[in-house]
Amino acid sequence: MSKPRILADILKDYFQNSNEPFTVAFRKYAAENPSEFSKQILCPFAEQTLLSDWLDSQDVMQALHISPRTLQTLRSNGILPYSRIGSKIYYLRRDILKILSDNYTMHKIKDYERDK
């Protein structure tokens, strides 16, 4: 079985190799206007993301009470987006909060009536 690909890799491959008119125009614009492309596309994302918004693997495992293998599974299955700098992996706090809120399930407490 092949390794699951993350969305960033799929998009990168699409924009670099597709011959669809949109991607051809996108590559042409980025090549002709590198500083403008950087200012309009890349800088707004970087400016909106503060360094304090990023968590490393250890912080995520402690916050979610999960093992390194579980965290790796979340990454491999594309459930948890991440960024890698060298050998260190970072996660956006909002992505973790989104996963938690999307999977929130309220369970009834057993024997609640008896405790009253």
Backbone as a ProteinNet text record, in pm:
[ID]
protein_1_A
[PRIMARY]
MSKPRILADILKDYFQNSNEPFTVAFRKYAAENPSEFSKQILCPFAEQTLLSDWLDSQDVMQALHISPRTLQTLRSNGILPYSRIGSKIYYLRRDILKILSDNYTMHKIKDYERDK
[TERTIARY]
84.3	0	89.7	50.4	131.3	106.6	206.1	198.4	96.5	6.5	-89.3	-16.1	-66.1	-3.9	-78.6	-4.7	-70	-118.1	-214.8	-276.5	-174.3	-79.9	21.5	101.2	134.8	209.2	125	-2.7	-93	-107	-127	-140	-11	100.8	230.1	250.3	222.1	234.7	140.1	18.1	-81.3	-34.2	8.9	48.7	180.2	266.2	393	382.5	292.6	293.7	169.2	60.8	-62.7	-52.2	-116.7	-119.7	-254.4	-335.2	-463.1	-437	-523.1	-499.9	-478.5	-552.7	-538.8	-398.8	-348	-216.4	-104.6	-123.1	-23.8	-17.2	-132.4	-137.3	-79.1	-107.1	-54.3	98.3	154.3	300.6	362.2	297	347.6	347.5	239.1	230.7	336.8	352.7	451	593.1	621	755.3	783.6	683.1	702.2	701.9	633.2	618.8	654.2	777.3	809	789.5	828.4	812	664.9	589.8	446.4	372.8	410.8	351	376.3	498.3	534.4	454.3	440	367.4	219	158.1	13.4	-29.1	51.5	9.2	76.1	207.5	279.5	282.2	305.2	318	191.5	72.5	-46.3	-60	-27.8	-35.9	65.1	186.9	291.9	259.2	201.1	168.1	53.6	-38.9	-154.3	-120.9	-10.8	26.2	139.6	108.8	209.6	289.7	410.3	495.1	431.9	357.9	293.7	178.3	134.4	27.1	76.4	207.5	265.2	302.6	275.1	309.1	398.5	493.8	575.1	507.7	564	503.5	486.1	585.8	579.3	461.8	441.4	329.1	195.3	183.7	58.9	30.9	133.6	114.7	72.9	132.5	96.8	-44.1	-80	-211.9	-323.8	-299.8	-403.2	-393	-286.8	-263.5	-258.3	-174.2	-158.9	-11.7	13.1	149.5	209.1	341.1	403.7	346.5	314.8	260	121.7	39.8	-93.1	-80.5	12.5	35.7	83.7	169.7	217.3	102.1	13	-103.8	-193.4	-214.8	-295.4	-232.8	-100.5	-31.1	-41.3	-12.9	-9	-144.2	-250.9	-385.6	-439	-360.5	-402.7	-504.1	-519.8	-616.6	-561.3	-432.9	-370.2	-263.7	-288.7	-188.4	-65.3	48.5	172	270.4	373.5	485	612.8	707.3	834.2	946.4	1028.8	1149.5	1264	1342.9	1447.9	1383.4	1417.5	1357.8	1249.8	1218.7	1120.9	986.8	879.6	744.9	665.5	590.9	509.9	365.8	273.4	130.5	69.9	-29.3	-100.4	-202.8	-207.5	-300.5	-445.3	-480.1	-618.7	-656.2	-559	-588.2	-622	-550	-576.1	-711.1	-741.3	-870.8	-985.2	-963.6	-1067	-1093.4	-988.3	-1005.3	-1080.5	-1045	-1113.1	-1260.9	-1291.4	-1431.8	-1511.1	-1448.1	-1518	-1550.6	-1471.2	-1490.7	-1547.7	-1599.2	-1654.9	-1784.8	-1795.6	-1916.6	-1947.6	-2070.3	-2107.7	-2167.3	-2114.4	-2163.6	-2240.3	-2347.4	-2421.8	-2339.1	-2346.9	-2277.2	-2366.2	-2311.7	-2388.4	-2421.7	-2534.9	-2580.6	-2586.6	-2609.4	-2617.1	-2736.1	-2847.8	-2969.1	-2950.3	-2872.8	-2853.8	-2769.5	-2683.5	-2595.4	-2665.9	-2785.1	-2856.4	-2906.2
-116.6	0	124.1	224.9	346.7	435.7	516	607.7	717.5	750.1	858.5	991	1071.8	1201.2	1310	1407.9	1518.6	1618.6	1699.2	1793.1	1890.2	1934.6	2028.1	1966.8	1837.9	1771	1756.7	1727.7	1712.7	1845.4	1954.4	2086.5	2130.6	2103.6	2140.2	2067.7	1938.5	1859.5	1912.8	1945.8	1997	2128.3	2222.2	2352.9	2348.6	2253.1	2244.6	2166.8	2069.2	1977.3	1978.2	2038.4	2036.2	2129.3	2090.1	2172.8	2240.8	2243.7	2313	2463.4	2536.4	2679.9	2759.5	2727.4	2799.8	2783.9	2661	2638.6	2694.6	2691	2749.6	2900.2	2965.1	3109.1	3140.5	3056.7	3075.3	3069.9	2967.8	2955.8	3073.4	3115.9	3228.1	3356.1	3381.8	3500.9	3498	3382.5	3369.8	3389.9	3341	3354.7	3497.6	3564.5	3699.8	3805.2	3776.8	3874.6	3811.9	3765.7	3695.6	3780.3	3908.3	3990.3	4021.5	4046.4	4073.7	3948.9	3834.9	3707.1	3683.7	3709.4	3691.7	3785.9	3912.4	4010.7	3977.1	3935.6	3915.1	3778.9	3676.4	3540.8	3492.6	3499.9	3439.7	3526.9	3655.5	3743.4	3752.3	3764.5	3770.7	3648.9	3529.6	3410	3418.5	3457.9	3466.8	3572.9	3684.8	3791.1	3753.6	3672.9	3634.1	3522.7	3454.6	3342.9	3385.7	3398	3436	3313.3	3336.1	3225.7	3150.2	3220.3	3155.6	3064.6	3074.3	2988.7	2849.3	2829.1	2701.1	2619.1	2490.1	2396.6	2288.4	2240.9	2129.2	1997.3	1887.6	1755.8	1725.7	1760.6	1731.9	1804.5	1930.4	2007.4	1945.4	1903	1844.1	1711.8	1627.3	1498.3	1518.9	1616.5	1642.3	1699.5	1789.2	1851.7	1752.5	1663.1	1567.8	1433.3	1415.5	1288.5	1171.6	1187.5	1082	1043.9	929.4	879.2	934.2	921.4	964.2	890	763.8	684.7	735.1	771.2	824.7	956.3	1039.8	1166.8	1143.1	1044.9	1011	962	883.4	834.2	950	1046.8	1164.1	1239.8	1251.2	1316.8	1234.2	1105.3	1017	1007.3	1009	998.5	1132.5	1238.6	1369.9	1436.5	1387.2	1443.5	1570.6	1571.2	1684.2	1746.3	1867	1934	1971.6	1978.5	2010.3	2077.8	2135.8	2193	2134.7	2108.7	2050.8	2148.9	2174.6	2254	2165.6	2121.9	2024.5	1894.8	1849.8	1726.6	1755.5	1882.1	1920.1	1948.3	1899	1913.3	2008.7	2099.5	2198	2190.9	2227.3	2223	2357.4	2399.5	2521.6	2491.6	2578.3	2562.4	2554.5	2636.3	2637.7	2505.5	2436.1	2306.3	2202.2	2207.5	2113.3	2143	2270.9	2308	2268.9	2282.2	2243.9	2093.6	2014	1869.3	1831.9	1895.2	1866.7	1904.7	2021.1	2063.1	1980.6	1941.1	1860.3	1720.5	1670.6	1534.2	1529.1	1641.9	1647.6	1568.2	1479.9	1402	1405.6	1440.6	1445.2	1310.7	1252	1123.7	1145.1	1072.2	1079.4	1014	1071.1	1013.2	902.8	783.7	669.6	691.6	648.7	653.2	794.6	891.9	1030.9	1048.5	986.2	1000.1	943.8	836.7	773.3	859	944.6	1026	1146.1	1177.7	1295.9	1275.3
0	0	0	-75.1	-82.8	38.8	67.7	181.4	150.9	244.9	221	201.4	111	83.2	159.2	204.4	271.9	167.7	205.7	113.2	53.6	134.1	84.6	-30.2	-19	-126.1	-251.9	-233.7	-348.4	-422.4	-345.9	-408.2	-475.3	-409.6	-468.4	-601.3	-603	-725.4	-833.7	-794.9	-889.1	-952.3	-869	-921.3	-999.1	-968.3	-1039.8	-1170.3	-1178	-1292.4	-1380.4	-1334.4	-1412.4	-1533.1	-1641.2	-1761.2	-1780.9	-1675.5	-1683.7	-1695.5	-1764.7	-1786.7	-1657.5	-1554	-1427.4	-1369.2	-1365.2	-1305.6	-1393.1	-1523.4	-1613.8	-1589.7	-1577.7	-1551.1	-1413.4	-1318.5	-1182.5	-1182.3	-1247.3	-1254.8	-1328.5	-1437.7	-1516.1	-1432.1	-1360.1	-1275.6	-1165.6	-1100.7	-993.1	-1046.1	-1167	-1224.4	-1268.9	-1324.6	-1375.5	-1264.5	-1154.6	-1046.3	-911	-894.2	-769.7	-643.9	-648.5	-527.7	-503.2	-607.8	-594.5	-546.4	-600.3	-559.4	-411.2	-369.4	-229.2	-140	-183.5	-102.6	-92.8	-202.9	-205.7	-151.6	-171.1	-135.5	-7.2	-1.9	109.4	234.5	219.4	335.8	420.9	362.2	448	538.9	488.3	571.8	685	652	753.4	857.4	814.9	907.9	999.6	951.9	1032.4	1129.8	1110.3	1195.2	1287.4	1414.5	1512	1552.2	1596.1	1639.6	1756	1838.9	1953.9	1911.5	1786	1736.1	1700.1	1697.8	1658.7	1781.8	1776.4	1884.4	1828	1907.9	1861.2	1901.8	1856.7	1879.3	2027.3	2107.6	2251	2315.8	2279.9	2335.2	2295.8	2170.4	2122.3	2194.1	2207.9	2276	2421.2	2489.2	2628.5	2639.6	2549.7	2555.7	2525.6	2430.5	2390.3	2461.8	2540	2610.9	2511.7	2409.3	2309	2296.8	2236.8	2218.7	2089.1	2074.2	1948.4	1827.8	1844.3	1732.7	1691.9	1788.3	1757.2	1682.2	1725.5	1657.4	1514.3	1496.5	1362.4	1275.6	1332.1	1257.9	1214.7	1303.4	1267.9	1151.1	1151.1	1039.5	912.3	923.1	805.3	736.2	814.6	758.2	708.3	725	678.2	768.9	890	983.2	1046.8	1075.4	1143.2	1052.2	1000.5	916.6	999.6	934.7	1005.3	911.8	972.2	897.7	953.1	865.7	908.8	876.5	977	958.3	1003.2	908.3	939.1	983.7	1102.6	1153.6	1257.5	1281.1	1382.7	1316.3	1378.9	1324.2	1413.1	1347.2	1418.2	1371	1460.7	1433.4	1470.2	1394.8	1429.1	1537.9	1636.4	1748.6	1697.7	1597.1	1548.2	1480.8	1419.1	1358	1464.8	1576.2	1685	1748.8	1770.5	1827.3	1734	1603.7	1506.1	1511.3	1518.5	1526.6	1653.7	1763.9	1889.9	1881.8	1828.1	1821.5	1720.1	1609.3	1508.5	1559.1	1652.3	1700.9	1841.8	1889.3	2023.8	2029.1	2125.9	2148	2296.6	2328.7	2469.3	2506.3	2609	2656.9	2786.4	2800.1	2925.6	3035	3151.3	3264.3	3320.7	3326.9	3378.9	3525.6	3561.2	3700.1	3754.7	3670.4	3714.6	3808.4	3772.2	3853.3	3993.2	4006.2	4137	4229.5	4173.4	4256.1	4316.2	4271.9	4323.1	4462.4
[MASK]
++++++++++++++++++++++++++++++++++++++++++++++++++++++++++++++++++++++++++++++++++++++++++++++++++++++++++++++++++++

